[in-house]
Amino acid sequence: MTNPRVPRPASRLTALTAYAPPGVRDSKSQGPNPRSQISDLESRKSCLRPLKLDANEGRLPDDALLDRLRAIDADALRRYARPAALEAKLGATLGIDPSGIVVTAGADDALDRLCRATLEPGRCAILTDPTFEMLPRYARLAGAKPIEIPWLDRPFPAGEIERAIDERTGAVFLVTPNNPTGAVARAAEIVRIAERAPASVVVADLAYVEFADEDPTPALLGLPNVVMTRTFSKAWGLAGLRVGYAIGPAHIISWLRAVGHPYPTSSVGLALAGAALDLDHSGNDAYIAQAKRERRDLAALLRSLGADAADSQGNFVLARVPEAWALADVLAARGIHVRRFARGSTLADRLRITCPGDPADFDSLTRALREVLR
């Protein structure tokens, strides 16, 4: 029986736990991890330099950007950050008015704001399953019911999503390329869903769009109920800055400003994100091209070794492998950290492996995979 004399959390926190980054929750929260038939000898091998391939982080920043970091005026450290300059720069890049852009603390902050601005008890959020794992959390914290449409090992379920839309639908969230699968929704499919749901906000999370074959942004700009979220964390390699942004109709963007913190980003983060837009992009382009080659070759290698790996349009590959948890341990012992998922979940038998975007690191990864999977 609940003790009325002690503080109690809100009911929407029932069964919710704090997000734990990859590598933090693993054994402690998921119980013992048997090594099964994989030998202890293999698990004792290690790499000279660890490869962190579990969070889809991008490349190291160029020296030119580090020079901008060193040149930041000390006064910026004591002033509250004002994102208007970066919003204007992004607006100029996209050819839209800055009133249609809000800078946030990463794209996940934008997604959280969208849930708080569009959802409440009695409303529903339509999501795919699996998807970015914070989305159903944000929806529940806003008091809404997540409706999850399966999207694993199958084409994008556009028809099922459209049929799920009704008068209770507050928002539809589409992550494309999807995390953790790397599958995509075509621009035309997103447009049709938006037309089917004129009274709902349709959110296209484009965190990995730089790696995709198609960028739906031009087709979605100007639609009256579509918001796109973007980030500097992935292709730009600036996850530590925590700078993202949302693009959409000015009146919806005004909702996101209303529910956000007054100063969600730092002056340093804003300055470096703006500098990244100004500097030569050839390093980024080369990294993206390398990651695309790696995801193709990695999926092919995994399939040749008996794993089930789908083609991906992110900077990662998701694969079904034997003994997924034990295999992650063996790779970690070699200094290669990949993403594994909760036991009992639909992804428990899979690993998500970030493409390092570097030929030498990719060689280390593929050599290790050949040895342990054989």
Secondary structure, 3 states (H helix, E strand, C coil): CCCCCCCCCCHHHCCCCCCCCCCCCHHHHHCCCCCCCCCHHHHCCCCCCCEEECCCCCCCCCHHHHHHHHHCCCHHHHCCCCCHHHHHHHHHHHCCCHHHEEEECHHHHHHHHHHHHHCCCCCEEEEEECCCCHHHHHHHHCCCEEEEEECCCCCCCHHHHHHHCCCCEEEEEEECCCCCCCCCCCHHHHHHHHHHCCCCEEEEECCCHHHCCCCCHHHHCCCCCEEEEEECCCCCCCHHHCCEEEECCHHHHHHHHHHCCCCCCCHHHHHHHHHHHHCCCHHHHHHHHHHHHHHHHHHHHHHHCCCEECCCCCCEEEEECCCHHHHHHHHHHCCEEEEECCCCCCCCCEEEEECCCCHHHHHHHHHHHHHHHC
